[in-house]
Amino acid sequence: MDFVHDILMDGRRIRMLTVVDDHSRESLVIEVDTSLSGRRVSHILYVLRRAGNLPQVMGCDSGTEYTSRAMLKLSQAHAVRLHFITPGS
């Protein structure tokens, strides 16, 4: 799970949340918007859960979206372990 950033021709910045299954290399989600909060990320993961695609362990960096209360609540409620990966390691 990670974010990708880009800039549109009119100068607006966009963010893309990408969730990829490391085993199958399947892209589970690509969510694009100008802002993606921790609450929004956890909602997207709830949608994945309803579809039966929420993994037991999710790798991510320690950005504010992943360390939010909404993500803590999601991980506790659905026994998902958040594995925080240090950038560059």
C-alpha positions as CSV (number, residue, x, y, z in Angstrom):
1,M,0.0,0.0,0.0
2,D,1.6,3.3,-1.1
3,F,0.9,6.7,-2.6
4,V,1.9,8.0,-6.0
5,H,1.8,11.7,-6.7
6,D,1.5,13.7,-9.9
7,I,0.7,17.1,-11.2
8,L,-2.0,17.8,-13.8
9,M,-1.5,20.2,-16.7
10,D,-3.4,23.0,-14.8
11,G,-1.0,22.7,-11.9
12,R,-3.3,20.8,-9.5
13,R,-1.6,18.0,-7.5
14,I,-3.2,14.5,-7.4
15,R,-2.5,11.6,-5.2
16,M,-3.1,7.9,-6.0
17,L,-3.5,5.2,-3.3
18,T,-2.2,2.0,-4.7
19,V,-2.8,-1.4,-3.0
20,V,-1.0,-4.3,-4.6
21,D,-0.9,-7.9,-3.6
22,D,2.8,-8.7,-3.4
23,H,2.3,-12.4,-4.0
24,S,0.1,-12.3,-7.1
25,R,1.1,-8.8,-8.2
26,E,-2.6,-8.0,-8.6
27,S,-3.6,-4.4,-8.2
28,L,-6.4,-4.5,-5.7
29,V,-7.1,-0.7,-5.7
30,I,-6.0,2.5,-7.3
31,E,-7.9,5.4,-5.8
32,V,-7.2,8.9,-7.3
33,D,-8.1,12.3,-5.8
34,T,-6.6,15.6,-4.8
35,S,-6.7,14.6,-1.1
36,L,-6.8,11.2,0.6
37,S,-7.1,11.3,4.4
38,G,-6.6,8.4,6.8
39,R,-10.4,8.1,7.2
40,R,-10.7,7.8,3.4
41,V,-7.9,5.2,3.2
42,S,-9.6,3.1,5.9
43,H,-13.0,3.4,4.0
44,I,-11.3,2.1,0.9
45,L,-9.9,-0.8,2.9
46,Y,-13.3,-1.6,4.3
47,V,-14.6,-1.8,0.7
48,L,-11.7,-4.3,0.0
49,R,-12.8,-6.3,3.0
50,R,-16.4,-6.5,1.8
51,A,-15.1,-7.9,-1.5
52,G,-13.0,-10.4,0.4
53,N,-9.6,-8.9,-0.6
54,L,-8.4,-7.4,2.7
55,P,-5.0,-9.0,3.5
56,Q,-4.0,-10.1,7.0
57,V,-0.7,-8.1,6.8
58,M,-0.4,-4.8,5.0
59,G,2.9,-3.1,4.3
60,C,3.0,0.7,4.3
61,D,5.2,3.6,5.3
62,S,4.6,5.6,8.5
63,G,2.7,8.4,6.8
64,T,-0.1,10.1,8.7
65,E,-2.8,8.4,6.6
66,Y,-1.6,5.0,7.8
67,T,-1.0,6.0,11.4
68,S,-4.4,7.6,11.9
69,R,-7.0,6.5,14.4
70,A,-9.2,5.3,11.6
71,M,-6.5,2.9,10.4
72,L,-5.9,1.7,14.0
73,K,-9.6,1.0,14.4
74,L,-9.7,-0.9,11.1
75,S,-6.6,-3.0,12.0
76,Q,-8.1,-3.9,15.4
77,A,-11.6,-4.6,14.2
78,H,-10.5,-7.0,11.4
79,A,-7.2,-8.4,12.7
80,V,-5.1,-6.7,10.1
81,R,-1.5,-6.2,11.0
82,L,0.1,-3.0,9.7
83,H,3.7,-3.6,8.9
84,F,5.4,-0.2,8.8
85,I,8.3,-0.2,6.2
86,T,11.0,2.4,6.6
87,P,11.5,4.3,3.3
88,G,14.7,3.3,1.6
89,S,15.2,0.0,3.4
